Amino acid sequence: MGVLSLAAAQGDVPMCELLLEYGADISQRDTVGATPLIHAAARGATAAVQLLLASKAGANLGRKWLLQQATEGGETAVMAAAKGGHLDTLQPTPPMPGPLQRGCCPAPCGVLAGLCLDGGDALMYVAAGAGSIGVVAWLLKQGVGAKCLAARDQHSAVFAAVRQGQADMVRYVAQRGASLEARDERGRTPLAWAAAAGLASMVRLLVGLGADLLAADSSGMVPRQLAHAADQRSTAELLTQLARDKLLHCSDDGSC
């Protein structure tokens, strides 16, 4: 990690100012491709984020360009802040009246300008996977990320939360209209995915929220069969019991 990235991550604004004055490279990347701005956002160092975006070096490269830079794993500063649940870093300074409009890039604005890049859907997905309910709630209030919330494919907020084991987030987005019947590239629902992965507590939660026990994937297999095929015996047994509780009947070979 470079000296500027270290200072930014620690929120040391005076040191950041000094380093920038002496020509430190604001676009320098570490071994995983993270810039000083990404490091600051990931730690919730709001003052450092605002300094980097408002600096002469930042203006020369362009704030939008800085916000578009991502690690080798594709994580931007916006995503890093959302993943860490750093709502204060995401919020504009000063506050903006009314919902955000796509294409707006207020200044100064924390890392909020990153929302201009994708309408907030990628940010919603990351925040859901990280279990950052405060960030998700704020995004919805700002009128962004609705596509991710309503998605019926693997890019949905429900899938993001289920895959990361974020039970509270699954409950939160489901209560706000997210579909439990979204499908991934194999035609599997979040319940089917959780069943195959042996996530018993997630399976119980999804069924309790109304997930379809008989939703078949592209190969025609329902969640219990997928659990059985993946040798997730306890999860398969749980699905059998849950099915019986709903007055359904499943045979020992996994067929329902």
Backbone as CSV, one residue per row, in Angstrom:
resi,resn,N_x,N_y,N_z,CA_x,CA_y,CA_z,C_x,C_y,C_z
1,MET,0.844,-1.191,0.000,0.000,0.000,0.000,0.881,1.244,0.000
2,GLY,0.588,2.203,-0.897,1.359,3.429,-0.957,1.095,4.326,0.238
3,VAL,1.966,5.327,0.417,1.845,6.223,1.573,0.539,7.004,1.530
4,LEU,0.122,7.457,0.348,-1.130,8.212,0.241,-2.322,7.315,0.573
5,SER,-2.287,6.090,0.099,-3.372,5.147,0.402,-3.443,4.876,1.896
6,LEU,-2.296,4.737,2.524,-2.250,4.492,3.972,-2.832,5.675,4.740
7,ALA,-2.439,6.879,4.354,-2.951,8.081,5.024,-4.452,8.224,4.797
8,ALA,-4.899,7.932,3.581,-6.322,8.037,3.256,-7.133,7.025,4.050
9,ALA,-6.627,5.800,4.142,-7.336,4.757,4.883,-7.444,5.101,6.361
10,GLN,-6.440,5.776,6.880,-6.445,6.170,8.291,-7.216,7.464,8.532
11,GLY,-7.682,8.083,7.438,-8.430,9.334,7.581,-7.561,10.498,7.992
12,ASP,-6.268,10.420,7.706,-5.333,11.472,8.082,-5.341,12.559,7.000
13,VAL,-6.260,13.491,7.125,-6.437,14.534,6.113,-5.216,15.431,5.981
14,PRO,-4.616,15.933,7.076,-3.422,16.778,6.938,-2.292,16.071,6.177
15,MET,-2.099,14.785,6.453,-1.055,14.044,5.756,-1.400,13.876,4.281
16,CYS,-2.666,13.620,3.984,-3.101,13.518,2.589,-2.845,14.824,1.852
17,GLU,-3.175,15.924,2.506,-2.955,17.242,1.897,-1.475,17.471,1.597
18,LEU,-0.636,17.110,2.557,0.805,17.298,2.399,1.346,16.436,1.261
19,LEU,0.920,15.186,1.236,1.399,14.267,0.198,0.959,14.725,-1.188
20,LEU,-0.279,15.190,-1.306,-0.776,15.676,-2.595,-0.017,16.937,-3.027
21,GLU,0.297,17.788,-2.046,1.030,19.020,-2.342,2.411,18.711,-2.918
22,TYR,2.990,17.609,-2.437,4.319,17.220,-2.905,4.268,16.208,-4.057
23,GLY,3.095,16.107,-4.672,3.008,15.335,-5.905,2.683,13.866,-5.795
24,ALA,2.142,13.420,-4.668,1.758,12.012,-4.541,0.725,11.661,-5.606
25,ASP,0.823,10.453,-6.143,-0.051,10.009,-7.226,-1.408,9.561,-6.684
26,ILE,-2.442,10.336,-6.968,-3.785,10.029,-6.460,-4.369,8.800,-7.124
27,SER,-3.796,8.389,-8.256,-4.306,7.229,-8.989,-3.487,5.966,-8.750
28,GLN,-2.504,6.047,-7.836,-1.641,4.899,-7.573,-2.447,3.721,-7.039
29,ARG,-2.101,2.529,-7.499,-2.818,1.313,-7.096,-1.917,0.399,-6.273
30,ASP,-2.558,-0.358,-5.387,-1.791,-1.337,-4.626,-1.811,-2.683,-5.356
31,THR,-1.443,-3.751,-4.687,-1.318,-5.055,-5.340,-2.649,-5.630,-5.815
32,VAL,-3.764,-5.158,-5.269,-5.076,-5.648,-5.718,-5.803,-4.608,-6.562
33,GLY,-5.101,-3.519,-6.866,-5.686,-2.509,-7.744,-6.460,-1.410,-7.042
34,ALA,-6.390,-1.347,-5.717,-7.136,-0.324,-4.968,-6.401,1.005,-4.975
35,THR,-7.125,2.077,-5.213,-6.580,3.430,-5.208,-6.720,4.036,-3.805
36,PRO,-6.088,5.179,-3.553,-6.275,5.855,-2.257,-7.747,6.137,-1.960
37,LEU,-8.523,6.504,-2.983,-9.946,6.785,-2.779,-10.693,5.534,-2.345
38,ILE,-10.384,4.409,-2.947,-11.040,3.153,-2.568,-10.690,2.780,-1.133
39,HIS,-9.430,2.948,-0.749,-9.022,2.647,0.628,-9.765,3.539,1.623
40,ALA,-9.876,4.822,1.308,-10.566,5.746,2.215,-12.045,5.392,2.337
41,ALA,-12.674,5.092,1.211,-14.096,4.741,1.217,-14.344,3.449,1.985
42,ALA,-13.461,2.470,1.817,-13.624,1.177,2.493,-13.556,1.311,4.008
43,ARG,-12.795,2.290,4.492,-12.660,2.503,5.941,-13.653,3.528,6.467
44,GLY,-14.454,4.112,5.583,-15.400,5.131,6.036,-14.718,6.426,6.423
45,ALA,-13.573,6.695,5.811,-12.834,7.930,6.097,-13.408,9.059,5.239
46,THR,-14.557,9.551,5.642,-15.330,10.495,4.837,-14.566,11.763,4.495
47,ALA,-13.886,12.346,5.474,-13.148,13.588,5.226,-12.046,13.370,4.196
48,ALA,-11.389,12.217,4.263,-10.330,11.906,3.303,-10.912,11.708,1.910
49,VAL,-12.065,11.051,1.835,-12.743,10.858,0.551,-13.066,12.205,-0.077
50,GLN,-13.638,13.092,0.718,-14.021,14.408,0.209,-12.798,15.214,-0.229
51,LEU,-11.705,15.082,0.528,-10.479,15.777,0.164,-9.947,15.280,-1.178
52,LEU,-9.884,13.974,-1.351,-9.345,13.401,-2.582,-10.173,13.821,-3.798
53,LEU,-11.490,13.811,-3.648,-12.358,14.185,-4.763,-12.287,15.679,-5.071
54,ALA,-12.061,16.477,-4.033,-12.041,17.935,-4.219,-10.648,18.487,-4.525
55,SER,-9.635,17.633,-4.447,-8.267,18.088,-4.642,-7.988,18.491,-6.082
56,LYS,-6.919,19.257,-6.266,-6.511,19.662,-7.613,-6.158,18.445,-8.454
57,ALA,-5.475,17.470,-7.823,-5.111,16.249,-8.537,-6.358,15.479,-8.963
58,GLY,-7.364,15.468,-8.071,-8.616,14.799,-8.405,-9.343,15.502,-9.530
59,ALA,-9.320,16.828,-9.501,-9.981,17.598,-10.547,-9.282,17.415,-11.889
60,ASN,-7.955,17.291,-11.866,-7.201,17.108,-13.109,-7.550,15.791,-13.784
61,LEU,-7.691,14.749,-12.997,-8.043,13.438,-13.550,-9.544,13.337,-13.817
62,GLY,-10.317,14.066,-13.020,-11.770,14.023,-13.130,-12.372,13.178,-12.028
63,ARG,-13.321,13.745,-11.297,-13.944,13.006,-10.198,-14.637,11.749,-10.698
64,LYS,-15.294,11.854,-11.836,-15.980,10.688,-12.373,-14.984,9.577,-12.680
65,TRP,-13.832,9.946,-13.229,-12.805,8.958,-13.539,-12.329,8.272,-12.260
66,LEU,-12.103,9.056,-11.213,-11.651,8.489,-9.948,-12.672,7.495,-9.399
67,LEU,-13.940,7.854,-9.511,-15.005,6.995,-8.988,-15.209,5.737,-9.828
68,GLN,-14.795,5.787,-11.089,-14.931,4.623,-11.963,-13.829,3.598,-11.752
69,GLN,-12.738,4.006,-11.130,-11.622,3.083,-10.936,-12.020,1.972,-9.968
70,ALA,-11.603,0.762,-10.303,-11.999,-0.403,-9.509,-10.796,-1.305,-9.245
71,THR,-10.913,-2.118,-8.227,-9.883,-3.103,-7.924,-9.934,-4.210,-8.967
72,GLU,-9.005,-5.141,-8.875,-8.999,-6.273,-9.801,-10.278,-7.093,-9.666
73,GLY,-10.903,-7.017,-8.491,-12.156,-7.727,-8.265,-13.379,-6.941,-8.681
74,GLY,-13.174,-5.730,-9.230,-14.285,-4.927,-9.723,-14.930,-4.019,-8.695
75,GLU,-14.291,-3.811,-7.551,-14.885,-2.995,-6.493,-14.456,-1.540,-6.611
76,THR,-15.430,-0.653,-6.778,-15.169,0.782,-6.842,-15.217,1.379,-5.439
77,ALA,-14.925,2.666,-5.345,-14.994,3.349,-4.055,-16.417,3.313,-3.495
78,VAL,-17.391,3.508,-4.371,-18.795,3.462,-3.955,-19.126,2.098,-3.356
79,MET,-18.710,1.045,-4.049,-18.995,-0.303,-3.572,-18.281,-0.585,-2.254
80,ALA,-17.059,-0.095,-2.134,-16.301,-0.308,-0.905,-16.994,0.343,0.286
81,ALA,-17.513,1.553,0.085,-18.223,2.244,1.163,-19.513,1.519,1.525
82,ALA,-20.233,1.050,0.510,-21.485,0.327,0.755,-21.221,-0.995,1.462
83,LYS,-20.197,-1.686,1.033,-19.843,-2.976,1.630,-19.505,-2.820,3.102
84,GLY,-18.882,-1.697,3.431,-18.523,-1.445,4.825,-19.638,-0.829,5.636
85,GLY,-20.761,-0.507,4.970,-21.883,0.097,5.670,-21.643,1.536,6.067
86,HIS,-20.757,2.232,5.354,-20.387,3.608,5.710,-21.333,4.607,5.046
87,LEU,-22.497,4.736,5.635,-23.543,5.584,5.070,-23.114,7.047,5.004
88,ASP,-22.382,7.516,6.016,-21.967,8.918,6.013,-21.032,9.218,4.844
89,THR,-20.262,8.224,4.412,-19.360,8.410,3.286,-20.130,8.472,1.973
90,LEU,-21.246,7.784,1.921,-22.061,7.768,0.705,-22.906,9.021,0.553
91,GLN,-23.309,9.580,1.663,-24.226,10.713,1.607,-23.548,11.974,1.090
92,PRO,-24.318,12.809,0.375,-23.744,14.059,-0.135,-23.523,15.062,0.979
93,THR,-22.596,15.964,0.757,-22.328,17.051,1.694,-22.241,18.364,0.911
94,PRO,-23.133,19.316,1.101,-24.290,19.275,1.998,-25.406,18.400,1.440
95,PRO,-26.455,18.084,2.277,-27.548,17.244,1.819,-28.230,17.817,0.585
96,MET,-28.674,16.930,-0.271,-29.404,17.332,-1.473,-30.893,17.154,-1.263
97,PRO,-31.717,18.099,-1.643,-33.166,17.953,-1.505,-33.699,16.994,-2.570
98,GLY,-34.692,16.190,-2.184,-35.372,15.329,-3.148,-34.543,14.130,-3.561
99,PRO,-35.152,13.200,-4.329,-34.453,12.000,-4.774,-33.390,12.326,-5.809
100,LEU,-32.407,11.440,-5.916,-31.343,11.622,-6.899,-31.869,11.380,-8.296
101,GLN,-31.315,12.075,-9.249,-31.654,11.864,-10.649,-30.451,11.268,-11.354
102,ARG,-30.672,10.258,-12.161,-29.564,9.638,-12.858,-28.881,10.682,-13.746
103,GLY,-27.558,10.710,-13.654,-26.816,11.674,-14.436,-26.399,12.886,-13.625
104,CYS,-26.892,13.000,-12.376,-26.511,14.143,-11.551,-25.213,13.811,-10.826
105,CYS,-24.334,14.740,-10.741,-23.088,14.557,-9.996,-22.824,15.803,-9.185
106,PRO,-23.459,15.921,-8.012,-23.300,17.112,-7.196,-21.878,17.255,-6.692
107,ALA,-21.489,18.445,-6.339,-20.163,18.677,-5.779,-20.283,19.732,-4.684
108,PRO,-19.716,19.498,-3.493,-19.070,18.254,-3.120,-20.096,17.162,-2.828
109,CYS,-19.687,15.904,-2.904,-20.718,14.860,-2.810,-20.228,13.550,-2.246
110,GLY,-19.190,13.532,-1.418,-18.703,12.252,-0.930,-18.444,11.346,-2.121
111,VAL,-18.809,10.076,-2.041,-18.665,9.201,-3.205,-19.997,9.029,-3.918
112,LEU,-20.954,9.883,-3.587,-22.299,9.757,-4.136,-22.332,9.846,-5.655
113,ALA,-21.383,10.533,-6.254,-21.380,10.665,-7.708,-21.290,9.313,-8.377
114,GLY,-20.806,8.296,-7.663,-20.730,6.957,-8.236,-22.097,6.413,-8.590
115,LEU,-23.133,6.929,-7.955,-24.483,6.482,-8.279,-24.865,6.884,-9.689
116,CYS,-24.205,7.899,-10.210,-24.496,8.355,-11.561,-24.056,7.323,-12.595
117,LEU,-23.199,6.417,-12.178,-22.594,5.503,-13.136,-23.505,4.327,-13.490
118,ASP,-24.333,3.871,-12.574,-25.159,2.700,-12.876,-26.563,2.793,-12.297
119,GLY,-26.958,3.973,-11.847,-28.284,4.128,-11.279,-28.415,3.539,-9.888
120,GLY,-27.295,3.067,-9.315,-27.322,2.552,-7.957,-27.565,1.062,-7.828
121,ASP,-27.776,0.347,-8.939,-28.107,-1.072,-8.847,-26.929,-1.922,-8.372
122,ALA,-25.737,-1.640,-8.884,-24.563,-2.379,-8.423,-24.314,-2.107,-6.950
123,LEU,-24.539,-0.868,-6.546,-24.362,-0.488,-5.149,-25.379,-1.206,-4.266
124,MET,-26.615,-1.289,-4.726,-27.652,-2.008,-3.989,-27.270,-3.477,-3.809
125,TYR,-26.756,-4.086,-4.874,-26.369,-5.497,-4.825,-25.259,-5.718,-3.792
126,VAL,-24.251,-4.855,-3.817,-23.132,-4.970,-2.884,-23.596,-4.761,-1.448
127,ALA,-24.423,-3.746,-1.233,-24.907,-3.442,0.110,-25.773,-4.586,0.649
128,ALA,-26.583,-5.181,-0.220,-27.426,-6.303,0.202,-26.563,-7.492,0.594
129,GLY,-25.535,-7.766,-0.201,-24.653,-8.881,0.104,-23.854,-8.666,1.380
130,ALA,-23.573,-7.414,1.679,-22.817,-7.088,2.892,-23.707,-6.990,4.128
131,GLY,-25.018,-7.046,3.912,-25.944,-6.941,5.039,-26.082,-5.535,5.579
132,SER,-25.762,-4.535,4.755,-25.814,-3.131,5.193,-27.221,-2.572,5.022
133,ILE,-28.091,-2.880,5.986,-29.482,-2.464,5.894,-29.618,-0.945,5.858
134,GLY,-28.786,-0.248,6.612,-28.846,1.212,6.613,-28.584,1.792,5.237
135,VAL,-27.607,1.223,4.525,-27.290,1.693,3.176,-28.432,1.377,2.215
136,VAL,-28.957,0.162,2.284,-30.068,-0.229,1.410,-31.283,0.658,1.657
137,ALA,-31.595,0.904,2.906,-32.743,1.754,3.242,-32.558,3.152,2.682
138,TRP,-31.339,3.681,2.808,-31.062,5.020,2.300,-31.164,5.071,0.780
139,LEU,-30.638,4.048,0.110,-30.723,4.002,-1.354,-32.171,4.006,-1.819
140,LEU,-32.993,3.201,-1.179,-34.403,3.143,-1.551,-35.079,4.491,-1.315
141,LYS,-34.715,5.155,-0.237,-35.283,6.469,0.061,-34.882,7.486,-0.998
142,GLN,-33.662,7.324,-1.551,-33.180,8.230,-2.584,-33.718,7.884,-3.968
143,GLY,-34.423,6.776,-4.061,-35.006,6.381,-5.343,-34.046,5.693,-6.284
144,VAL,-32.983,5.076,-5.753,-32.037,4.358,-6.601,-31.955,2.893,-6.176
145,GLY,-31.520,2.036,-7.108,-31.373,0.617,-6.810,-32.649,-0.187,-6.912
146,ALA,-33.726,0.426,-7.408,-35.008,-0.273,-7.476,-34.962,-1.470,-8.426
147,LYS,-34.178,-1.352,-9.495,-34.068,-2.452,-10.455,-33.476,-3.688,-9.801
148,CYS,-32.458,-3.486,-8.967,-31.833,-4.601,-8.260,-32.806,-5.230,-7.273
149,LEU,-33.583,-4.402,-6.605,-34.544,-4.908,-5.628,-35.613,-5.757,-6.303
150,ALA,-36.057,-5.316,-7.484,-37.145,-6.011,-8.171,-36.668,-7.088,-9.144
151,ALA,-35.365,-7.213,-9.323,-34.824,-8.151,-10.313,-35.288,-9.573,-10.055
152,ARG,-35.497,-10.313,-11.142,-35.904,-11.709,-11.024,-34.833,-12.630,-11.615
153,ASP,-33.565,-12.184,-11.496,-32.457,-13.018,-11.941,-31.378,-13.029,-10.860
154,GLN,-30.194,-13.536,-11.195,-29.141,-13.682,-10.194,-28.576,-12.366,-9.699
155,HIS,-28.979,-11.257,-10.332,-28.490,-9.946,-9.916,-29.421,-9.277,-8.905
156,SER,-30.345,-10.029,-8.358,-31.306,-9.456,-7.418,-30.699,-9.296,-6.033
157,ALA,-31.274,-8.372,-5.270,-30.819,-8.135,-3.902,-31.009,-9.373,-3.039
158,VAL,-32.067,-10.139,-3.299,-32.315,-11.354,-2.525,-31.184,-12.353,-2.736
159,PHE,-30.799,-12.567,-3.978,-29.705,-13.493,-4.255,-28.417,-13.030,-3.584
160,ALA,-28.148,-11.740,-3.652,-26.934,-11.206,-3.027,-26.917,-11.522,-1.538
161,ALA,-28.038,-11.320,-0.876,-28.126,-11.547,0.563,-28.071,-13.032,0.907
162,VAL,-28.770,-13.858,0.141,-28.778,-15.291,0.411,-27.379,-15.880,0.253
163,ARG,-26.700,-15.508,-0.806,-25.372,-16.064,-1.064,-24.357,-15.703,0.010
164,GLN,-24.580,-14.591,0.692,-23.664,-14.176,1.748,-24.200,-14.499,3.144
165,GLY,-25.309,-15.220,3.194,-25.859,-15.624,4.479,-26.409,-14.492,5.317
166,GLN,-26.900,-13.451,4.663,-27.405,-12.271,5.370,-28.909,-12.404,5.624
167,ALA,-29.250,-13.121,6.674,-30.655,-13.430,6.965,-31.492,-12.171,7.196
168,ASP,-30.997,-11.239,7.975,-31.760,-10.024,8.252,-32.019,-9.236,6.970
169,MET,-31.037,-9.229,6.075,-31.208,-8.521,4.808,-32.236,-9.220,3.931
170,VAL,-32.222,-10.536,3.901,-33.213,-11.283,3.127,-34.609,-10.905,3.596
171,ARG,-34.784,-10.896,4.894,-36.081,-10.533,5.467,-36.449,-9.086,5.106
172,TYR,-35.479,-8.201,5.185,-35.718,-6.769,4.935,-36.154,-6.525,3.492
173,VAL,-35.414,-7.062,2.526,-35.754,-6.795,1.126,-37.022,-7.527,0.707
174,ALA,-37.259,-8.708,1.296,-38.487,-9.440,0.969,-39.709,-8.654,1.428
175,GLN,-39.604,-8.023,2.569,-40.708,-7.216,3.095,-40.949,-5.958,2.270
176,ARG,-39.983,-5.631,1.427,-40.107,-4.438,0.576,-40.313,-4.784,-0.892
177,GLY,-40.782,-5.988,-1.114,-41.219,-6.365,-2.449,-40.259,-7.145,-3.299
178,ALA,-39.086,-7.484,-2.784,-38.142,-8.275,-3.577,-38.708,-9.673,-3.804
179,SER,-38.547,-10.183,-5.004,-39.096,-11.496,-5.347,-38.241,-12.625,-4.793
180,LEU,-38.881,-13.597,-4.178,-38.191,-14.787,-3.695,-38.068,-15.836,-4.793
181,GLU,-38.657,-15.545,-5.943,-38.646,-16.505,-7.051,-37.732,-16.069,-8.191
182,ALA,-36.747,-15.238,-7.882,-35.743,-14.878,-8.883,-35.008,-16.149,-9.306
183,ARG,-34.441,-16.137,-10.492,-33.753,-17.324,-11.014,-32.325,-16.997,-11.421
184,ASP,-31.390,-17.904,-11.110,-30.019,-17.702,-11.572,-29.844,-18.337,-12.945
185,GLU,-28.605,-18.426,-13.410,-28.352,-18.926,-14.764,-28.732,-20.389,-14.941
186,ARG,-28.915,-21.124,-13.847,-29.346,-22.527,-13.927,-30.831,-22.684,-13.620
187,GLY,-31.509,-21.559,-13.518,-32.937,-21.612,-13.252,-33.269,-21.871,-11.797
188,ARG,-32.318,-21.702,-10.917,-32.540,-21.968,-9.494,-32.971,-20.712,-8.753
189,THR,-33.902,-20.891,-7.855,-34.361,-19.807,-7.006,-33.402,-19.652,-5.818
190,PRO,-33.525,-18.580,-5.058,-32.695,-18.455,-3.846,-32.869,-19.659,-2.911
191,LEU,-34.082,-20.180,-2.798,-34.313,-21.352,-1.961,-33.562,-22.562,-2.501
192,ALA,-33.611,-22.751,-3.798,-32.915,-23.878,-4.405,-31.408,-23.761,-4.193
193,TRP,-30.901,-22.544,-4.348,-29.463,-22.313,-4.147,-29.081,-22.627,-2.707
194,ALA,-29.866,-22.136,-1.755,-29.584,-22.376,-0.344,-29.681,-23.858,-0.005
195,ALA,-30.636,-24.546,-0.625,-30.806,-25.976,-0.382,-29.586,-26.758,-0.852
196,ALA,-29.108,-26.450,-2.048,-27.946,-27.149,-2.601,-26.683,-26.856,-1.793
197,ALA,-26.639,-25.671,-1.194,-25.474,-25.279,-0.391,-25.567,-25.784,1.046
198,GLY,-26.709,-26.351,1.419,-26.885,-26.880,2.763,-27.078,-25.821,3.828
199,LEU,-27.630,-24.671,3.433,-27.849,-23.574,4.381,-29.227,-23.734,5.034
200,ALA,-29.287,-24.590,6.027,-30.566,-24.954,6.636,-31.321,-23.770,7.214
201,SER,-30.634,-22.887,7.934,-31.329,-21.753,8.543,-31.870,-20.808,7.482
202,MET,-31.131,-20.649,6.376,-31.604,-19.798,5.287,-32.799,-20.442,4.593
203,VAL,-32.756,-21.751,4.441,-33.874,-22.478,3.847,-35.134,-22.266,4.677
204,ARG,-34.997,-22.412,5.981,-36.153,-22.234,6.862,-36.716,-20.819,6.752
205,LEU,-35.832,-19.838,6.706,-36.250,-18.444,6.596,-36.995,-18.206,5.290
206,LEU,-36.433,-18.657,4.170,-37.040,-18.429,2.861,-38.413,-19.083,2.760
207,VAL,-38.524,-20.297,3.269,-39.821,-20.982,3.239,-40.820,-20.224,4.110
208,GLY,-40.358,-19.750,5.250,-41.231,-18.984,6.134,-41.708,-17.691,5.496
209,LEU,-40.894,-17.138,4.596,-41.270,-15.908,3.899,-42.146,-16.174,2.674
210,GLY,-42.329,-17.453,2.363,-43.221,-17.793,1.258,-42.579,-18.350,0.011
211,ALA,-41.287,-18.701,0.068,-40.610,-19.249,-1.107,-41.268,-20.570,-1.525
212,ASP,-41.307,-20.804,-2.820,-41.967,-21.981,-3.396,-41.102,-23.229,-3.222
213,LEU,-41.597,-24.195,-2.464,-40.881,-25.448,-2.235,-40.782,-26.304,-3.491
214,LEU,-41.655,-26.064,-4.456,-41.707,-26.901,-5.650,-41.198,-26.190,-6.903
215,ALA,-40.467,-25.088,-6.723,-39.936,-24.365,-7.875,-38.776,-25.161,-8.473
216,ALA,-38.975,-25.688,-9.675,-37.960,-26.520,-10.323,-36.948,-25.683,-11.083
217,ASP,-35.709,-26.163,-11.136,-34.687,-25.464,-11.904,-34.723,-25.918,-13.362
218,SER,-33.717,-25.523,-14.138,-33.717,-25.822,-15.573,-33.659,-27.316,-15.859
219,SER,-33.159,-28.088,-14.901,-33.090,-29.537,-15.085,-34.309,-30.254,-14.532
220,GLY,-35.240,-29.481,-13.978,-36.471,-30.064,-13.444,-36.391,-30.483,-11.990
221,MET,-35.310,-30.120,-11.301,-35.149,-30.524,-9.904,-35.645,-29.429,-8.958
222,VAL,-36.381,-29.860,-7.931,-36.895,-28.934,-6.925,-35.872,-28.824,-5.796
223,PRO,-36.018,-27.842,-4.892,-35.017,-27.633,-3.837,-34.635,-28.874,-3.046
224,ARG,-35.612,-29.691,-2.641,-35.270,-30.878,-1.857,-34.417,-31.838,-2.665
225,GLN,-34.715,-31.988,-3.921,-33.928,-32.876,-4.766,-32.498,-32.365,-4.930
226,LEU,-32.361,-31.059,-5.030,-31.029,-30.470,-5.161,-30.205,-30.689,-3.892
227,ALA,-30.846,-30.559,-2.741,-30.163,-30.814,-1.476,-29.753,-32.277,-1.395
228,HIS,-30.646,-33.155,-1.811,-30.381,-34.592,-1.798,-29.209,-34.915,-2.719
229,ALA,-29.207,-34.341,-3.916,-28.157,-34.608,-4.898,-26.801,-34.074,-4.434
230,ALA,-26.819,-33.003,-3.649,-25.578,-32.408,-3.145,-25.140,-33.044,-1.831
231,ASP,-25.824,-34.103,-1.427,-25.525,-34.830,-0.199,-25.687,-33.956,1.044
232,GLN,-26.614,-33.009,0.943,-26.954,-32.164,2.094,-28.159,-32.795,2.789
233,ARG,-27.895,-33.892,3.475,-28.977,-34.721,4.010,-29.855,-34.001,5.031
234,SER,-29.225,-33.282,5.951,-30.029,-32.606,6.978,-30.919,-31.533,6.355
235,THR,-30.412,-30.851,5.327,-31.207,-29.837,4.652,-32.332,-30.479,3.864
236,ALA,-32.052,-31.621,3.231,-33.087,-32.346,2.494,-34.188,-32.808,3.446
237,GLU,-33.793,-33.277,4.616,-34.779,-33.716,5.612,-35.613,-32.533,6.106
238,LEU,-34.962,-31.395,6.284,-35.689,-30.198,6.706,-36.721,-29.808,5.659
239,LEU,-36.339,-29.842,4.405,-37.275,-29.495,3.329,-38.438,-30.476,3.283
240,THR,-38.166,-31.738,3.551,-39.244,-32.731,3.611,-40.233,-32.380,4.715
241,GLN,-39.684,-32.018,5.880,-40.549,-31.667,7.006,-41.337,-30.393,6.717
242,LEU,-40.678,-29.419,6.113,-41.366,-28.174,5.787,-42.470,-28.422,4.758
243,ALA,-42.198,-29.323,3.835,-43.204,-29.668,2.833,-44.390,-30.361,3.497
244,ARG,-44.097,-31.241,4.428,-45.185,-31.937,5.142,-46.004,-30.943,5.955
245,ASP,-45.321,-29.979,6.527,-46.027,-28.951,7.294,-46.993,-28.173,6.414
246,LYS,-46.680,-28.097,5.137,-47.553,-27.410,4.190,-48.491,-28.369,3.478
247,LEU,-48.600,-29.575,4.044,-49.504,-30.595,3.527,-49.101,-31.068,2.127
248,LEU,-47.795,-31.033,1.862,-47.270,-31.606,0.632,-46.665,-32.959,0.981
249,HIS,-46.292,-33.723,-0.008,-45.743,-35.049,0.228,-44.517,-35.266,-0.645
250,CYS,-43.418,-35.648,-0.023,-42.190,-35.934,-0.759,-41.768,-37.363,-0.474
251,SER,-41.346,-38.100,-1.511,-40.901,-39.468,-1.344,-39.443,-39.492,-0.951
252,ASP,-38.955,-40.653,-0.544,-37.579,-40.768,-0.081,-36.544,-40.518,-1.162
253,ASP,-36.920,-40.702,-2.427,-35.945,-40.494,-3.506,-35.841,-39.021,-3.906
254,GLY,-36.585,-38.145,-3.218,-36.467,-36.715,-3.497,-37.549,-36.150,-4.375
255,SER,-38.399,-36.998,-4.947,-39.460,-36.481,-5.797,-40.624,-35.996,-4.949
256,CYS,-41.277,-34.912,-5.452,-42.392,-34.331,-4.692,-43.655,-34.333,-5.549
